[in-house]
Amino acid sequence: MKKRWVIPDIHGCANTLKQLIESIIQPTAEDSLYFLGDYIDRGPNGKGVIDYIMSLQENGYDVNYLIGNHESYCINAFENDKHRLFTKSSIHKEWERYGAKTTLKSFGVKRPREIDQKYIDWMSNGKFFIELDDFVLVHAGMNFNIDNPFEDTTAMMWARDFKVDTLKTGGKKIIHGHVPVEYSLIQLFIESKGYDFIALDNGVYYRDEKVGFGNLIALELNSMELVAQPNVDY
């Protein structure tokens, strides 16, 4: 039976992603892989994460991916940096607070405008949401204060606190990343019928001092099997 794997925020942890895919998930060409965004920043090898996902696409795997707020930072910094000779743009400075330096280093560049256009294009082509028969996948959340939450793409990348209105999702649960959640709480979201969302981000980039965090998670939607790969990039 075709499997559907959802993988949240990877944050530059390319080796951890490779280990998760090749040692635990071991997808076939018939399976689907859904990535929830935030491929870059914080961890050491954002470029390596994108290269690896690109290689999955090139090898015929069914790869579906969202754009996260960290990709949005990168794209905006790239565009703003084109028009500057020496000074950093305000968006570049803001991006630096959230991991720009490690991402630029992974690309072997010092300025956002020096990133190869193919990576900017790949990030820009990420979807804001993916609607399945039984779930809606977004990076961060949705704005249920408006009539049609599917119109607010900013909320899909940035929302932190939201209350799901299943009347506006066609009765479908939201699956998202963005905000790191302790592992046992993720299990509770999955196992309990009382939640209309599943938060999957376990903060893969967190170090050992954060008990219950530091794994790259994957959830198989047919069986609701949850698997975890501890960080191997540090």
N, C-alpha and C positions, 0 to 999 in steps of 0.2 A: 504494500500500500504506500502511495506517495506520502512523504512526510513534509511537514511545514515547520521550519525552524525559525524562531525569532531571536535575534541577537541584538542587545542594546549597546550602549556607549562603550567604545573600544579605546578611545583616548590614547592613540599612539602606541599601544601595546601589541605590536605586530607578532612577536613570537608567541604570546599568549593566544592570540586569535588563531594562528596556524596550528597550535597544539589542540585547541578546542575543536577546530574543524577536522583535522586529520586523525586525531587520536580518539576523540569522543563521538562527535557527530557522524563522521565518515559518510557524507552525503553521496547519494547516487545522482546521476544526471536527471532522474525523474523527480527528485525532491526539490522543494523550494526553500530558498534562504531569504529571509527578510531582515535587513539591517536598519536599525532605528536612528542612525545618525551619530554625530560626534566621533568621527574617525581620527581626528587630530587633537593636538594640544595635550598638556599635562604629561603624558607618557613620552618615551624617547624617540619613537619612530612613526610619526604620522604618515610620512610618505610611504613607508613600508606597509602600513595598513591598507592604504589605497591601492598600492601596487598589488598586494595580495588579492584584494577583492576584484580588481581588474583582471587578474590572472584567472580567477574563478569564472568570470564572465567570458573571457577568451577561450576557456576550455569547455564551454557549453553548459555550464551550470545555470540553473534558473535563479538569477540574482535579482533581488528587488531592494531598492535602498531609498532611505529618506535623507533629507538634509537637516542637520542639527544647527543649533545656534553657533557652535564653534566653526562650522563651515561658513556660516553667514558672516562671521567676523573676518575670516580669511578672504572671502570673496570681496567684501567691502573694502578691506585694507588694500587688496590688490588693485582695485579700481581707483581708489583715492591716491595710491602711491604713484600712479602713472604721471600725475601732474606735479610732482614735487622733485626737486633736485637734491636737497639736503635734509630738510626738516621732515619729521614724522607727522603723519596726519593724526588727527584726534582719535580716529577709529583704530589706527595702528597702536597708539599709546594705550588705548583701552584694551585692545586685544592682548597686549603684553601682560596685562594683569591676569590673564586666563590661559597662558601657555604658548603665546606666539613664539617665544625664543626657542623652545624645544622643537616646534614645528619647522621654523625657518632653518634651524640647524640640520634637521633630518633631510631637508631639500638641498642642503649645501649652499644656501643663499643668506644674504644679510637683509635684503629688502623684499617686501611682499611682491613687488612688481617683477622680481627675478624668478618667481615660481613658474615652472613650465605651464603654458596655457592649457595643455591637455588636462592637467589636474584641476585647474579652475573650472574648465568646462565640465569635467566629471562631477565635481561638487555641485555646480549650478544645475545639473540635470537631475539631481535628487528630488524625489517627490516630497510634497508637504504632508501627505497622508496616503495610506493604502487601505481601501475598504474591501474586506473579505466578506464571505457569506455570514460569518459568525463574529467577527471582530473588526474594530477599526484601529489601525496602527498609526501612531503619531510619535514624534520625538518627545515632546514635552507634555502637551495637554491640549485642551480645546476651550474656547470661549462659549460657554452655554448661557451667557447673558444676552446674546443676540438671537434672532430668529433662526439663522442658519449658521451654526458653528463651523461648517465646512468652508465658510468664506473668509475666516480670520486666520490667515496663514502665519501671521506674527505670533499669535497665541500657540500655534502648533510647534513653533520652535522655542518659545520662551516661557510659557505658562508654568507656574509652580503650584499654585493653589486653585483648584477648580472642583466643582461638584457636578458630576455627570447627570445629564438629563437624558435618559435612555429613549424618551419619546423623540428626541432630536437625532438619535443615532440609529433609529430603526430597531431598538431593543438590543443593540450590539454592545458588548463590553469594549472599553478602551484599553489598549495595551501601549505602554509608553516607557520611556527611560528618563533621562535628563537629571533627575534628583536621586542621588544614591540612597538606597534603602537597605537595611540590615537583612541578612539572608533569611532568617526565620520569619520575618515579616513578609518577604516575597512568597515564601511557602504558604503563609496564611492567606494571602491574596488569591493564590491559585486554588487552594483546597476549600476555601469557604465560599458558599454561594451568596453570602451577604454583601459582596463587593461588586460594584459595576465597573471596576477598573483593575488592572494588574500592572503594578510598577515593577520594572525588571532590572533597573540599574543597580548594581551592587558595588559601585565604586572600584573598578578594577585597578585604578592607579593608587589606591590607598595602601599604605605600608602596614606592617604587622601590628602596629599599635592600635589600629582600628579593628577591634574584635567583631567578627560577623560580616566584615567587608573584604574587598580585595580579590574578588573572583570575577571572571568574565562568564556571564550567565547565558544559557540558551534554553528556550522553552519550545517544546514540540506541541503544536496546537491540536493535533488529533488525539493524542494520548494524554496531553497535559503533563508530560514528563519534563522535569526540570533537571538540568545538568549544570555543573559548575567547574570551570578550569581556574585554579589558583594562578596568580600572576607569576610568570616565569621571565619577565623582562627586567626585573630588578635583581 
